[in-house]
Amino acid sequence: MNNYVCNMCDYTYEPEKGDPDKGVSPGTAFENLPDNWVCPVCGAEKFDFQVVK
């Protein structure tokens, strides 16, 4: 699974950690995040993220 970085604030979503504060379990791929999930730091939407290679 790939990590994704927020283009607005540089927060990195790491699938192995998930986003427990927003109910996202560890192991959840970015593609499987709910459509209404937003960056926990700045509130940017999913389309504001890009894959980290």
C-alpha positions in Angstrom: 0.0 0.0 0.0 1.2 3.5 -0.9 1.5 6.5 1.4 -0.2 9.7 0.3 0.8 13.2 1.2 -1.5 16.3 1.5 -0.6 19.0 -1.0 -1.8 21.6 1.4 0.0 20.8 4.6 2.4 17.9 3.9 0.5 15.5 6.3 1.2 11.9 5.2 -1.5 9.3 5.3 0.1 6.0 6.2 -2.2 3.0 5.6 -0.5 0.9 8.2 -1.4 3.5 10.8 -4.8 4.5 9.5 -6.6 7.4 11.1 -8.0 6.1 14.4 -9.2 9.5 15.5 -11.6 9.5 12.5 -12.5 5.8 12.8 -10.2 4.6 10.1 -8.6 1.3 11.1 -4.9 0.5 10.6 -4.4 -1.3 7.3 -7.0 0.8 5.3 -5.7 1.7 1.9 -6.1 5.4 0.9 -8.4 4.3 -2.0 -10.7 2.7 0.6 -11.1 5.8 2.8 -14.6 7.1 2.9 -15.4 9.8 0.3 -16.0 12.3 3.0 -12.6 11.7 4.8 -10.5 14.9 5.0 -6.9 15.6 6.1 -6.9 15.5 9.9 -4.4 18.4 10.0 -5.9 21.0 7.6 -9.2 19.6 6.4 -8.2 19.2 2.7 -10.2 16.7 0.7 -8.9 13.4 -0.7 -8.3 14.9 -4.2 -5.7 17.2 -2.5 -3.4 14.2 -1.8 -0.9 12.6 -4.1 0.9 9.2 -3.8 4.4 9.2 -2.3 6.8 7.1 -4.4 
